[in-house]
């Protein structure tokens, strides 16, 4: 392989690692926070929450689902891009 191709491959690997780290960090933080809301709703003692808090919790669940779908689409597009670049050869 040429030096340019080696540099390109290293750059692609670094970019993929950064995306994976960012996605994992976001999911760990959001999942931890949302698991607290699950604990609140599954307690034996019924907790009465204001309507505004319930709306925020419902919105956060929807946004977590949307972020999971978005990261799946993003990672799939990165994989497909890398596949087609490898199939067609990198022209640098």
Secondary structure, 3 states (H helix, E strand, C coil): CCHHHHHHHHHHHHHHHHHHHHHHHHHHHHHHHHHHHHHHHCCCCCCCCCHHHHHHHHHHHHHHHHHHHHHHHHHHHHHHHHHHHHHHCCCC
